[in-house]
Every structure is written in C-alpha cells, then in structure tokens.
Amino acid sequence: MKNKNSFYPIEFPHSEDIEKIAQLLQANQQSGLTEQQVQKGIKDYGLNSYKAQKQKSIFLILLAQFKSPIILLLVVAATLSFFFQHWLEGFSVIAVLFITAALGFFMELQARRSMSALKQMDVSVSKVIRDNSIVEIPSERIVPGDIVLLEAGDMVPADGRLFELHQLEADESALTGESLPVTKKLESLKKNTPTAAQTNMIFKGTAVVNGNAKAIITGTGMYTELGKITSLVESAEQSSTPLEQKLQGLTKKLIWITSVFALIFIVTGAIQGKDIYLIVETALALAVAAIPEGLPIVATIALTYGMLRMAKKNVLIKRLAAVETLGGINTIFTDKTGTLTENKIEVSDICIFDESIAVEKNKIGANNNRAIIDQLLLISTLCNNAVIYEKENDKNN
C-alpha cells in the first residue's frame, strides 16, 4: 500500500476500511502508538513539516543585486572610465552601484529574517493518544498511525482518516476554496473521489468549526494534500517582473543606440584623418555619458519606499521587485471564500426588541435590557468549549 510516488503512505485512505488502515500502519485505535513506533515513523516519513526550501546564502543575495542588465552596463561604464583615467566619473558610478546594491541587499535580508521569525512563532500542539494516554505534543512530531483527538477550534495537524465523530464540521477553505463548513462522515468512498468530496478525511491546515472526532493519521508533512501544493509551488519557475523586463529592454536599446552612434563617430573621425586613439577614447566617453547612472538607484529607492509602506501594513515582501509587481495589478478576481479575508464571524451588534447594542472591543455598555443581555452572555459562555490558557508571564504579573 505504501507508494513512494504518492503523497500518502497509504495511497487511497478514503476508500479503505479503518480496520485495514490501522493494520497497515500497525496502529491501535484505543492505545495509540508506542514511543518505539513513533521513532520508526519519524525515521521512515520524517517530521510533520514541509520540506524547508534551501535559502540563498548572504553572498548569493548580494550577488543577485548585480544581475540586472543595467547594473552590468554600469559596471562596464565604470571600468571604461577608470581605463581612460576619468576618475571622477568612475568613482561616481561605483558609488551609485554600491548604494543600489546595499539598499536592495539589506531590505531583502531584513525580509528573510522577519520570515524566519514568523516561522519560529508558528508552533502548534496537538492532542494524541500515545501508550494508552492522551498527551499534547508538538504537531511536527505526529507520524502516520497516530490517533489524533480533534474538537471545535482546533487546526488539523496532518491528513487522516476519521473513525469516530460527533457532529464534526471542518472549514476547508484554505485547501478547496469553499467557504461553507464540510460535514464529515465515516463511510468509505470510491477511489476516484476528489479531495473536496472526501468527507471521511481530515486535511492538514484546515480547521474544526463544530463537534469533535478521532482520526488515524495517514499522511504527514510533504505527504499531505497541502504538502503536494507546496511542492508544486516550490517547483514553479520564477519569471521576471514587469519592471525587470522593462529595464532589460531599455538596456538592450541603450547598448544598440550607443554602439551605433559610437561607430558613426569613429568612422567619421577616421575619414577626417583624426587621431584614432583620441577618436576611440572620445566615442567611448560619449557612450558612457549616455548611460543613465541614476536610474538603478532611483528605481531601488522607489521600491524600498514601497516595501517600507507595505511593512507598516503588516505585509512582508521577500523580494524588492515584488513591490512593483503588486503595484502593477489592476484587477483581482476572487470569490468570498475567506482566502483573502480572515473568514471569521464576529458579533458587532446585539438587537433586543427596539434596542441595538454595539459590541466594541469585547465590551457592552449600559442598556435598558441588562438582564436579558446577562442571560444571553451566560448562555453563550456555557454553550462553547473555549479554553483559557494562563501563560507563565501572566502568573508572574
């Protein structure tokens, strides 16, 4: 049943009987896995996390700032300036290159550090049955065969097959794009059932919105449906941004135009009998002068300013050029599935008879129906399974 080319240790868990799945994964639905089985599962399938994309070294990030064609053109211009001992022009171009590269380098390095900090903060725990006991473990330590306990408000830590549930509903908008909760069932399905219709499965990254359940994990990390999507995204080729394409086109035009005029100047001077060395030197000096040295730094400063403005809105941008791509968007086609929104329902007003009471920052002001409001709040408090965890810092304070 184990297929290395599939994204599951069991290829079609939604079509198998739960007893057969437990047998294949050597799992016990009552007592869960032993520590020895967990260690073997981690060795066979790895941790329940996505394969970390190899990050560029600091040197490669710095080197990437000089890959632009116009930057390379400025390097040539600086080299020619020094060759003809035009020191002022040469050092001016070098200064422009240094400022442009430094701005792009430090902004992208800061974005990478911010992304790393966010990943370190994203640590979740899950309830599982291990050695006949219910324990909370880091979600990345979950392995195929683990028995996971889920209830309303939990994020699903890995893909699994349900074998016990009570009015379970899951929000799978992050995976399927459908905003309505999916009511889960236990019946086995056909092998060709699409992911969105696999009602007897739970999927990593989705959320439980109602009920509770037990499930046996059948896929972790890159063996999950979200892991499949992640691998496809990472394998996609990166194309040039509109700004990079325009700068490349401008650079090619500048090279052709300056080359043609320099050649015309050299031929004209040679026909007139001028000193050939002086003619070539002058032609190259004119070609260098035609290159817009200030263009890269102006573009970099504009993108840096845009990146800083986005940061104030809590938006992290990994590549400086992505700011221009985002700014070039005119229309976004989407549906209201929660993909671009928080997909949360919150109470903003409570209407009782002829009175409307605004709920602001979890506070309700004075009103004429206080007794009814208190009763409503009591019912709302009792009819949910929210849990308040007291942090260590709160105890000290």
C-alpha positions as CSV (number, residue, x, y, z in Angstrom):
1,M,0.0,0.0,0.0
2,K,2.9,2.3,0.6
3,N,3.7,4.2,-2.6
4,K,6.7,6.4,-2.8
5,N,5.3,8.3,-5.8
6,S,2.1,9.2,-3.9
7,F,1.5,11.8,-1.3
8,Y,0.3,9.3,1.3
9,P,1.9,6.3,3.0
10,I,-1.5,4.7,2.1
11,E,-2.4,5.7,-1.4
12,F,-6.2,5.9,-1.1
13,P,-7.1,6.1,2.6
14,H,-10.6,7.4,1.9
15,S,-11.5,4.2,0.2
16,E,-10.1,1.8,2.7
17,D,-11.8,0.3,5.8
18,I,-10.5,1.9,9.0
19,E,-9.5,-1.6,10.4
20,K,-7.3,-2.2,7.4
21,I,-5.7,1.2,7.7
22,A,-4.9,0.6,11.3
23,Q,-3.5,-2.8,10.5
24,L,-1.3,-1.5,7.7
25,L,0.0,1.3,9.9
26,Q,0.4,-1.0,12.9
27,A,-1.7,1.4,14.9
28,N,-4.1,0.7,17.9
29,Q,-7.3,2.8,17.9
30,Q,-7.5,2.6,21.6
31,S,-4.0,2.9,23.0
32,G,-2.3,4.7,20.1
33,L,1.4,4.3,19.1
34,T,4.3,3.4,21.3
35,E,7.4,5.5,21.5
36,Q,9.3,2.9,19.5
37,Q,6.7,3.1,16.7
38,V,6.9,6.9,16.8
39,Q,10.7,6.9,16.4
40,K,10.4,4.5,13.5
41,G,7.6,6.7,11.9
42,I,9.8,9.8,12.1
43,K,12.7,7.8,10.6
44,D,10.6,6.5,7.7
45,Y,8.5,9.6,6.9
46,G,10.3,12.5,8.6
47,L,8.8,15.2,10.7
48,N,5.4,16.5,10.1
49,S,6.6,19.7,8.4
50,Y,7.1,21.0,4.9
51,K,10.5,20.5,3.3
52,A,12.4,23.6,4.0
53,Q,13.3,25.5,0.9
54,K,17.1,25.9,0.6
55,Q,17.8,29.6,1.4
56,K,20.2,31.6,-0.5
57,S,23.5,32.4,1.2
58,I,24.2,36.0,2.1
59,F,26.8,36.1,-0.7
60,L,24.2,35.0,-3.3
61,I,21.7,37.6,-2.0
62,L,24.4,40.3,-2.5
63,L,25.4,38.9,-5.9
64,A,21.7,38.9,-7.0
65,Q,21.7,42.7,-6.7
66,F,24.2,42.9,-9.6
67,K,22.3,40.6,-12.0
68,S,20.3,43.4,-13.6
69,P,21.4,44.2,-17.2
70,I,21.6,47.9,-16.5
71,I,23.8,47.2,-13.4
72,L,26.1,45.2,-15.6
73,L,26.1,48.1,-18.1
74,L,27.1,50.5,-15.3
75,V,30.0,48.1,-14.3
76,V,31.2,48.3,-17.9
77,A,30.9,52.1,-17.8
78,A,32.9,52.3,-14.6
79,T,35.6,50.0,-16.0
80,L,35.9,52.2,-19.1
81,S,36.1,55.4,-17.0
82,F,38.9,54.0,-14.9
83,F,40.7,52.7,-18.1
84,F,40.7,56.2,-19.6
85,Q,41.6,57.7,-16.2
86,H,38.3,59.6,-15.8
87,W,38.5,59.1,-12.1
88,L,35.5,61.3,-11.1
89,E,33.1,59.6,-13.4
90,G,34.4,56.1,-12.4
91,F,34.0,56.7,-8.7
92,S,30.6,58.3,-9.2
93,V,29.3,55.2,-11.0
94,I,30.9,52.9,-8.3
95,A,29.1,54.9,-5.6
96,V,25.8,54.5,-7.4
97,L,26.4,50.8,-7.7
98,F,27.3,50.5,-4.0
99,I,24.2,52.4,-2.8
100,T,21.9,50.5,-5.1
101,A,23.3,47.1,-4.1
102,A,23.3,48.0,-0.4
103,L,19.7,49.1,-0.3
104,G,18.4,46.0,-2.1
105,F,20.6,43.7,0.0
106,F,19.7,45.0,3.4
107,M,16.0,45.2,2.6
108,E,15.8,41.6,1.3
109,L,18.0,40.3,4.2
110,Q,15.6,42.0,6.7
111,A,12.6,40.4,5.0
112,R,14.2,37.0,5.2
113,R,14.9,37.5,8.9
114,S,11.3,38.5,9.5
115,M,10.0,35.5,7.7
116,S,12.3,33.2,9.8
117,A,11.0,34.9,13.0
118,L,7.4,34.3,11.9
119,K,8.1,30.6,11.3
120,Q,9.6,30.2,14.7
121,M,6.4,31.7,16.2
122,D,4.2,29.3,14.3
123,V,4.5,26.4,16.8
124,S,1.3,24.3,17.3
125,V,0.5,21.4,19.6
126,S,-1.9,18.5,19.1
127,K,-3.7,16.0,21.3
128,V,-2.9,12.4,20.5
129,I,-3.1,9.0,22.2
130,R,0.3,7.6,23.0
131,D,0.9,4.5,25.1
132,N,-2.8,4.5,26.2
133,S,-2.6,8.1,27.4
134,I,-3.9,11.4,26.0
135,V,-0.9,13.7,25.6
136,E,-0.2,17.1,24.0
137,I,2.8,17.1,21.6
138,P,4.3,19.4,19.0
139,S,2.4,18.9,15.8
140,E,5.6,18.3,13.9
141,R,6.2,15.1,16.0
142,I,3.0,13.5,14.6
143,V,3.6,10.4,12.5
144,P,1.4,8.1,10.3
145,G,-0.6,5.8,12.6
146,D,-1.1,8.4,15.4
147,I,-4.6,8.7,16.9
148,V,-5.4,12.4,16.9
149,L,-8.2,14.0,19.0
150,L,-10.0,17.0,17.5
151,E,-12.6,19.4,18.7
152,A,-14.0,22.7,17.7
153,G,-11.4,25.4,17.3
154,D,-8.5,23.0,16.5
155,M,-6.3,23.2,13.5
156,V,-5.9,19.9,11.8
157,P,-2.2,18.9,12.1
158,A,-2.0,16.3,9.3
159,D,-4.1,14.3,6.9
160,G,-6.1,11.5,8.5
161,R,-9.0,9.0,8.2
162,L,-11.9,9.6,10.6
163,F,-13.1,6.6,12.6
164,E,-15.2,8.3,15.4
165,L,-17.0,11.7,15.2
166,H,-19.8,13.7,16.8
167,Q,-21.4,16.3,14.5
168,L,-17.9,17.2,13.1
169,E,-17.7,20.1,10.6
170,A,-14.5,21.4,9.1
171,D,-13.6,24.6,7.4
172,E,-11.5,23.5,4.3
173,S,-11.5,26.9,2.6
174,A,-7.7,27.0,2.8
175,L,-7.4,23.8,0.7
176,T,-10.5,23.8,-1.5
177,G,-11.6,27.4,-1.6
178,E,-15.1,26.5,-0.4
179,S,-16.2,28.8,2.5
180,L,-19.0,26.6,3.8
181,P,-18.0,24.1,6.5
182,V,-17.9,20.4,5.4
183,T,-20.0,17.9,7.4
184,K,-17.9,14.8,8.0
185,K,-18.9,11.2,7.8
186,L,-17.4,7.8,8.4
187,E,-18.4,5.8,5.3
188,S,-15.7,4.6,2.9
189,L,-15.7,6.3,-0.5
190,K,-14.7,5.4,-4.1
191,K,-11.0,5.6,-5.1
192,N,-11.7,8.4,-7.7
193,T,-13.5,10.7,-5.2
194,P,-11.9,14.2,-5.5
195,T,-10.3,15.8,-2.4
196,A,-13.1,18.3,-1.9
197,A,-15.6,15.4,-1.6
198,Q,-13.6,13.2,0.7
199,T,-15.9,13.6,3.7
200,N,-14.3,10.8,5.7
201,M,-10.9,12.5,5.7
202,I,-9.3,15.5,7.6
203,F,-6.6,17.6,6.0
204,K,-3.7,19.4,7.3
205,G,-4.2,23.2,7.5
206,T,-8.0,23.0,7.8
207,A,-9.9,24.0,10.9
208,V,-12.6,22.2,13.0
209,V,-15.6,24.5,13.5
210,N,-18.0,22.2,15.2
211,G,-18.1,18.9,17.0
212,N,-15.3,16.5,17.9
213,A,-13.7,13.4,16.5
214,K,-10.9,10.9,16.5
215,A,-8.8,10.2,13.4
216,I,-5.9,8.0,12.4
217,I,-3.1,9.9,10.7
218,T,-2.4,8.6,7.2
219,G,-0.1,11.4,5.8
220,T,2.3,13.9,7.3
221,G,4.5,16.8,6.0
222,M,5.0,16.6,2.3
223,Y,2.7,13.5,2.1
224,T,-0.4,15.7,2.8
225,E,-2.6,17.5,0.3
226,L,-1.1,20.8,1.3
227,G,2.3,19.3,1.1
228,K,1.6,18.4,-2.6
229,I,0.5,22.0,-3.2
230,T,3.7,23.3,-1.5
231,S,6.0,21.1,-3.7
232,L,4.2,22.4,-6.8
233,V,4.7,26.0,-5.8
234,E,8.4,25.5,-5.0
235,S,9.0,23.8,-8.3
236,A,7.4,26.7,-10.3
237,E,9.8,28.8,-12.2
238,Q,10.2,32.5,-11.3
239,S,9.6,34.8,-14.2
240,S,10.9,38.4,-14.5
241,T,8.8,41.2,-13.1
242,P,7.4,43.9,-15.4
243,L,10.0,46.3,-14.1
244,E,12.8,43.9,-14.7
245,Q,11.6,43.2,-18.3
246,K,11.4,47.0,-19.0
247,L,14.9,47.6,-17.6
248,Q,16.2,44.7,-19.7
249,G,14.5,46.2,-22.8
250,L,15.9,49.7,-22.1
251,T,19.4,48.3,-21.6
252,K,19.3,46.5,-24.9
253,K,18.2,49.6,-26.7
254,L,20.9,51.7,-25.0
255,I,23.6,49.3,-26.0
256,W,22.4,49.3,-29.6
257,I,22.0,53.1,-29.8
258,T,25.3,54.0,-28.1
259,S,27.1,51.4,-30.2
260,V,25.7,52.7,-33.5
261,F,26.5,56.4,-32.6
262,A,30.0,55.5,-31.3
263,L,30.7,53.6,-34.5
264,I,29.4,56.5,-36.6
265,F,31.6,58.9,-34.6
266,I,34.7,56.7,-35.1
267,V,34.1,56.3,-38.8
268,T,33.6,60.0,-39.3
269,G,36.7,60.9,-37.4
270,A,38.8,58.3,-39.3
271,I,37.6,59.7,-42.6
272,Q,38.6,63.2,-41.5
273,G,42.1,61.9,-40.5
274,K,41.8,62.4,-36.8
275,D,44.0,60.6,-34.3
276,I,42.4,57.1,-34.0
277,Y,43.2,56.8,-30.3
278,L,41.6,60.1,-29.5
279,I,38.6,59.2,-31.6
280,V,38.0,55.9,-29.8
281,E,38.5,57.4,-26.4
282,T,36.0,60.2,-27.1
283,A,33.5,57.7,-28.6
284,L,33.7,55.5,-25.5
285,A,33.4,58.6,-23.2
286,L,30.2,59.6,-25.1
287,A,28.8,56.1,-24.8
288,V,29.4,56.1,-21.0
289,A,27.8,59.5,-20.7
290,A,24.7,58.2,-22.5
291,I,24.1,55.5,-19.8
292,P,21.6,56.7,-17.1
293,E,23.7,56.1,-13.9
294,G,20.9,57.3,-11.7
295,L,18.2,55.0,-13.0
296,P,19.0,51.9,-10.8
297,I,19.3,53.9,-7.6
298,V,16.0,55.8,-8.3
299,A,14.2,52.5,-9.0
300,T,15.7,50.9,-5.9
301,I,14.8,53.8,-3.6
302,A,11.2,53.8,-5.0
303,L,10.8,50.1,-4.4
304,T,12.4,50.4,-0.9
305,Y,9.9,53.1,0.0
306,G,7.0,50.9,-1.3
307,M,8.4,47.9,0.8
308,L,8.5,50.1,3.9
309,R,5.0,51.3,3.4
310,M,3.8,47.7,3.0
311,A,5.6,46.8,6.2
312,K,3.6,49.4,8.1
313,K,0.5,47.5,6.9
314,N,2.0,44.2,8.4
315,V,2.9,42.9,4.9
316,L,6.2,41.2,4.4
317,I,7.8,41.1,0.9
318,K,10.7,38.8,0.3
319,R,11.9,40.3,-3.0
320,L,12.2,44.0,-3.6
321,A,11.0,43.7,-7.2
322,A,7.7,42.1,-6.0
323,V,6.6,45.6,-4.8
324,E,6.4,46.7,-8.4
325,T,4.6,43.6,-9.5
326,L,1.9,44.2,-6.8
327,G,1.7,47.8,-7.9
328,G,1.0,46.8,-11.4
329,I,-2.1,44.8,-10.6
330,N,-5.3,46.5,-11.8
331,T,-7.9,43.8,-11.1
332,I,-8.1,40.9,-8.7
333,F,-10.6,38.1,-9.4
334,T,-11.7,36.3,-6.3
335,D,-14.7,34.9,-4.5
336,K,-15.7,35.3,-0.9
337,T,-14.2,32.1,0.4
338,G,-12.0,33.5,3.1
339,T,-8.9,33.0,1.0
340,L,-8.1,36.7,1.1
341,T,-10.0,37.5,4.3
342,E,-9.9,36.2,7.9
343,N,-13.0,34.1,7.2
344,K,-14.3,34.8,10.8
345,I,-17.8,35.6,12.0
346,E,-17.9,38.2,14.8
347,V,-20.7,39.8,16.7
348,S,-20.9,43.5,16.1
349,D,-24.4,44.4,17.3
350,I,-26.9,42.8,19.6
351,C,-30.5,43.7,18.8
352,I,-33.2,43.2,21.5
353,F,-36.7,44.5,20.8
354,D,-36.3,48.1,19.9
355,E,-32.7,48.5,21.2
356,S,-29.5,47.9,19.2
357,I,-26.4,47.5,21.3
358,A,-22.9,47.8,19.7
359,V,-20.2,45.3,20.8
360,E,-16.9,47.1,20.7
361,K,-13.6,45.6,21.8
362,N,-15.5,42.8,23.7
363,K,-17.3,45.4,25.9
364,I,-21.0,46.1,26.1
365,G,-22.1,49.4,27.6
366,A,-25.1,50.3,29.7
367,N,-28.5,49.4,28.2
368,N,-32.2,49.0,29.0
369,N,-32.2,45.2,28.8
370,R,-29.3,44.4,31.0
371,A,-30.9,41.3,32.5
372,I,-31.5,39.8,29.1
373,I,-28.0,40.7,27.9
374,D,-26.5,39.0,31.0
375,Q,-28.6,35.9,30.3
376,L,-27.5,35.8,26.7
377,L,-23.9,36.2,27.7
378,L,-24.3,33.3,30.2
379,I,-25.8,31.0,27.6
380,S,-23.0,32.0,25.1
381,T,-20.4,31.2,27.7
382,L,-21.8,27.8,28.7
383,C,-22.5,26.7,25.1
384,N,-18.9,26.6,23.9
385,N,-15.8,24.7,24.6
386,A,-13.3,27.5,24.6
387,V,-10.3,27.2,26.9
388,I,-8.2,29.9,28.5
389,Y,-4.5,29.1,28.9
390,E,-2.6,31.1,31.5
391,K,0.9,31.9,30.4
392,E,3.9,31.8,32.7
393,N,4.4,35.6,32.3
394,D,0.8,36.2,33.4
395,K,1.4,34.2,36.6
396,N,4.4,36.4,37.4
397,N,2.4,39.6,36.9
